[in-house]
Amino acid sequence: MRPMCLDPFLNLCLKSRAARASTACRLKTSAGWGATGTILKKSVRCGSSGFTLIEMIVVMTVTGILVSVVALFIRRPMEGLVDATRRAALADTADTAARRMRRDIQRALPNSVRVLQSGATWYIEFLPVLAAGRYCESVDCGAAPLDFSSTTASFSFAGPAPVLSPIPAGSEVAINNLGFIDLGVIDPSFKQSDAYTGDNTATLSAIGASTITLGGAKLFPQSSPGKRFFIIGSPVSYACTTGGNLTRISGYAKQASQPSPASVGSPILASNVAACSIDYVQSAIDQYGLLYLTLQIAQSGESVTLTHAIQINNTP
């Protein structure tokens, strides 16, 4: 605090206790004769500095004006920055979820992807491939060639053994999965080859150096054009609910008809889903399927819509 002087000539200064403790006021006096013969006393230097109440008010007023002017100019850019950051976060959420789904669905067993809409929720279901290989169909390939005219409990395969250790519970071997094809009216002798109904699957028991051992004897209905077998796990579903979440559901038993499994407790890939639609087109000519996913994420008045196409190999 600035000292207060009581005498305009002597400049006697009063100071606070803290100021007196830190700095003393030194009076320097000098005397001389004035024009009228009076003695003039002059002295007046205080050895401390400060500011007055008026100076403090002026500084606060100027500072307030400057802050108001600066805030007026930076308000819009800051709002734009916040909006852009929010939109970027929404776009990143949608893109990450779509990429995760693509990596997962592209590991599906050929012809096992199916789509169902139930109310405001879309479901994508598939059977994930854990490992694969090529089976032997003649004795020159392996000691136990796979015979499609009789039941078998094991068969030989060519090439290195599939790496799957330990074998997950519920793993199955699938050969030439075609999905459900209603050709009974045209050809009564046609054998279904649908993994969901178990026509072409058998429980996996063990993987040897060159032999696959099944959990029991199995007659596979049809051979694979590429002599391929797949080791598959339990079904996986993605549930996309408008006004809810995008979740990944697993750990349930496969069924002949596509179910609507509960998503409670399942991992959430994206929340704040404002809209969701799924379309699946399967081509029998080039044996590829195309899954279209449209996902809209909305939050705090901002929304981002992402359309993603996933190509699926359906060559059995």
C-alpha positions in Angstrom: 0.0 0.0 0.0 1.3 3.5 -0.9 2.2 5.6 2.1 0.0 8.6 2.9 1.7 12.0 3.6 0.1 14.2 6.3 2.1 17.4 5.6 2.4 18.8 2.1 5.7 20.5 3.0 7.3 17.9 5.2 5.6 15.0 3.3 5.3 13.0 6.5 4.3 9.5 5.4 2.1 7.0 7.2 2.6 3.4 6.4 1.0 0.1 7.3 2.6 -2.2 9.8 3.8 -4.5 7.0 5.3 -1.6 5.1 7.1 -0.2 8.1 8.5 -3.6 8.8 9.9 -3.9 5.3 11.0 -0.4 4.4 11.5 2.8 6.4 10.6 6.3 5.2 13.7 8.4 5.0 13.2 12.2 5.4 15.8 14.4 3.8 15.5 18.0 4.9 17.2 21.0 3.6 16.8 24.6 4.8 17.1 27.9 3.0 15.9 31.5 2.9 12.9 32.4 0.8 12.2 35.7 -1.0 10.1 37.0 1.9 12.7 36.0 4.5 10.9 32.9 5.6 12.6 29.6 6.1 11.6 26.9 3.6 11.8 23.3 4.7 11.8 20.7 2.0 12.2 17.1 2.2 10.2 14.5 1.1 11.2 11.2 -0.2 9.7 8.0 1.0 11.6 4.9 0.3 8.6 2.7 -0.7 6.2 2.6 -3.7 2.6 1.4 -4.3 -0.6 2.4 -6.0 -3.6 4.4 -5.1 -7.2 3.2 -5.1 -8.0 5.3 -8.1 -5.1 3.7 -10.1 -6.4 0.2 -9.1 -9.9 1.1 -10.3 -8.6 2.4 -13.6 -6.6 -0.7 -14.2 -9.5 -3.0 -13.4 -11.8 -1.0 -15.7 -9.3 -1.1 -18.6 -8.6 -4.8 -18.0 -12.4 -5.5 -18.1 -12.8 -3.7 -21.3 -9.9 -5.5 -22.9 -11.2 -8.9 -21.8 -14.7 -8.1 -23.2 -13.2 -7.1 -26.5 -11.0 -10.2 -26.7 -13.8 -12.5 -25.7 -16.0 -11.0 -28.4 -13.5 -11.9 -31.1 -12.5 -15.4 -29.9 -15.9 -16.7 -29.0 -16.8 -17.9 -32.5 -13.5 -19.5 -33.2 -13.6 -21.3 -29.9 -17.2 -22.5 -30.5 -16.0 -23.8 -33.9 -13.1 -25.6 -32.4 -15.4 -27.3 -29.9 -17.9 -28.3 -32.6 -15.1 -29.6 -34.9 -13.6 -31.6 -32.0 -17.0 -33.1 -31.2 -17.7 -34.0 -34.9 -14.3 -35.6 -35.2 -14.9 -37.7 -32.1 -18.3 -38.9 -33.5 -16.7 -39.7 -36.9 -13.9 -41.6 -35.2 -16.4 -43.6 -33.1 -18.4 -44.6 -36.2 -15.3 -45.4 -38.3 -13.7 -47.5 -35.6 -16.9 -49.5 -35.1 -17.3 -50.1 -38.8 -13.7 -51.2 -39.2 -13.9 -53.6 -36.3 -17.1 -55.1 -37.8 -15.4 -55.5 -41.1 -12.3 -57.3 -39.7 -14.6 -59.6 -37.7 -17.2 -60.4 -40.4 -14.6 -61.0 -43.1 -13.5 -64.0 -41.0 -16.9 -65.6 -41.4 -17.5 -69.1 -42.6 -18.5 -68.8 -46.3 -22.3 -68.5 -46.7 -22.9 -68.1 -42.9 -23.6 -64.4 -42.8 -27.3 -63.6 -42.4 -29.2 -60.4 -41.5 -32.4 -59.9 -39.5 -34.4 -56.8 -38.6 -36.5 -57.0 -35.4 -38.2 -53.7 -34.5 -35.6 -50.9 -34.2 -32.7 -53.4 -34.1 -30.7 -54.9 -37.0 -28.8 -58.1 -36.4 -25.9 -59.5 -38.4 -25.0 -63.1 -37.5 -22.1 -65.3 -38.7 -19.9 -68.3 -37.7 -16.3 -67.2 -37.1 -13.5 -69.2 -38.7 -10.8 -70.1 -36.2 -8.5 -72.0 -38.6 -8.7 -73.8 -42.0 -6.9 -76.2 -44.2 -7.2 -78.6 -47.1 -8.3 -82.2 -46.6 -7.0 -85.3 -48.4 -9.4 -87.1 -50.7 -7.0 -89.8 -51.9 -4.4 -92.1 -50.3 -1.6 -90.4 -52.1 -2.3 -87.3 -50.0 -2.7 -88.8 -46.6 -3.2 -92.1 -44.7 -6.9 -91.3 -43.9 -8.5 -89.7 -46.9 -12.0 -88.2 -46.4 -14.7 -90.4 -47.8 -18.0 -88.7 -48.6 -19.9 -92.0 -49.2 -19.5 -93.2 -45.6 -19.1 -91.9 -42.1 -15.7 -91.0 -40.8 -14.2 -90.1 -37.4 -11.0 -88.6 -38.7 -9.3 -87.5 -41.9 -5.9 -86.4 -43.2 -5.1 -83.0 -44.3 -2.3 -81.5 -46.5 0.1 -78.9 -45.5 1.0 -77.6 -42.0 -1.3 -78.3 -39.1 -3.8 -75.6 -38.2 -2.5 -73.6 -35.2 -5.3 -73.8 -32.6 -4.1 -74.5 -29.0 -6.0 -75.0 -26.9 -9.0 -75.9 -28.9 -11.9 -73.6 -27.8 -15.0 -75.4 -26.4 -17.7 -75.9 -29.0 -15.3 -75.8 -32.0 -16.6 -77.7 -35.1 -15.3 -78.7 -38.5 -17.3 -77.5 -41.4 -17.0 -78.6 -45.1 -18.6 -77.0 -48.1 -21.1 -74.8 -46.3 -23.7 -73.6 -48.8 -26.3 -72.2 -46.3 -29.9 -73.1 -46.6 -30.9 -73.7 -50.3 -34.5 -74.8 -50.9 -34.0 -77.2 -53.9 -36.1 -80.0 -52.5 -38.9 -79.4 -54.9 -36.6 -79.4 -57.9 -34.3 -82.2 -56.8 -35.5 -84.4 -54.0 -32.1 -86.0 -53.7 -30.4 -82.7 -53.0 -28.6 -82.8 -49.6 -28.6 -79.7 -47.5 -25.2 -78.3 -46.4 -26.0 -75.7 -43.8 -23.7 -75.2 -40.8 -26.5 -73.7 -38.7 -28.5 -77.0 -38.8 -25.4 -79.2 -38.5 -25.7 -80.8 -41.9 -22.0 -80.4 -42.7 -20.4 -79.9 -39.3 -18.9 -82.2 -36.8 -17.4 -81.6 -33.3 -13.6 -81.1 -33.3 -11.8 -83.4 -30.9 -8.1 -83.1 -31.7 -5.6 -81.8 -34.2 -2.7 -84.0 -35.0 0.4 -83.5 -37.1 -1.5 -84.6 -40.3 -4.9 -85.8 -39.0 -8.1 -84.1 -37.8 -10.0 -86.2 -35.2 -13.7 -85.6 -34.8 -15.9 -86.0 -31.7 -17.8 -88.8 -33.5 -18.4 -90.5 -36.8 -19.8 -88.1 -39.4 -21.1 -88.3 -43.0 -20.4 -85.0 -44.7 -23.1 -84.4 -47.4 -20.9 -82.8 -50.1 -17.3 -82.3 -51.0 -15.7 -78.9 -51.3 -14.6 -77.8 -54.8 -11.4 -76.5 -53.3 -11.1 -79.5 -50.8 -11.2 -77.0 -47.9 -12.3 -77.6 -44.3 -12.9 -74.9 -41.7 -12.7 -75.0 -38.0 -15.4 -72.7 -36.6 -16.5 -71.3 -33.3 -19.9 -70.5 -31.8 -22.0 -67.8 -33.6 -21.4 -64.1 -33.2 -24.0 -61.4 -33.8 -23.8 -57.6 -34.1 -26.9 -55.8 -32.9 -27.4 -52.2 -34.1 -30.3 -50.4 -32.3 -31.7 -47.1 -33.4 -31.7 -44.8 -30.4 -29.4 -47.3 -28.5 -26.0 -48.9 -29.0 -24.0 -51.1 -31.4 -23.0 -54.2 -29.6 -21.2 -57.5 -30.3 -22.9 -60.6 -28.9 -21.3 -64.0 -28.5 -21.4 -67.1 -26.4 -24.8 -68.5 -27.4 -25.8 -71.7 -29.3 -26.4 -71.7 -33.0 -29.9 -72.1 -34.3 -31.5 -73.1 -37.6 -33.4 -69.7 -37.8 -31.6 -66.5 -37.0 -32.3 -65.5 -33.4 -32.5 -62.0 -31.7 -30.0 -62.6 -28.9 -30.1 -60.3 -25.9 -27.3 -57.7 -25.8 -27.3 -57.1 -22.1 -23.7 -57.3 -20.8 -22.2 -57.5 -24.3 -19.3 -55.2 -25.4 -20.5 -51.9 -26.8 -18.8 -50.7 -30.0 -20.7 -47.4 -30.3 -23.3 -45.6 -28.3 -25.7 -42.7 -29.2 -26.8 -44.5 -32.4 -29.4 -42.2 -34.0 -30.0 -44.4 -37.1 -28.9 -47.8 -38.4 -29.6 -49.8 -41.5 -28.1 -53.0 -43.0 -28.4 -54.6 -46.4 -26.8 -57.8 -47.6 -26.5 -58.8 -51.2 -25.2 -62.3 -52.0 -24.1 -63.2 -55.5 -24.2 -66.8 -56.6 -22.1 -66.1 -59.8 -18.9 -64.7 -58.4 -19.4 -66.3 -54.9 -19.0 -63.0 -53.1 -21.4 -61.2 -50.8 -21.6 -57.4 -50.1 -22.8 -56.1 -46.8 -23.9 -52.5 -46.6 -23.9 -50.7 -43.2 -25.2 -47.2 -42.6 -24.5 -45.9 -39.1 -25.5 -42.5 -37.7 -24.0 -41.3 -34.4 -25.5 -38.2 -32.7 -24.6 -36.2 -29.6 -25.1 -32.7 -28.4 -26.9 -31.6 -31.5 -24.1 -32.9 -33.8 -24.5 -36.0 -36.0 -22.2 -38.0 -38.3 -23.5 -40.6 -40.9 -21.1 -43.3 -42.1 -21.8 -45.8 -45.0 -19.5 -48.8 -45.1 -19.4 -51.7 -47.5 -17.9 -55.1 -46.5 -17.0 -57.7 -49.1 -17.4 -61.3 -48.0 -15.8 -64.3 -49.6 -18.4 -67.1 -49.9 -16.3 -69.6 -51.8 -16.8 -72.9 -49.8 
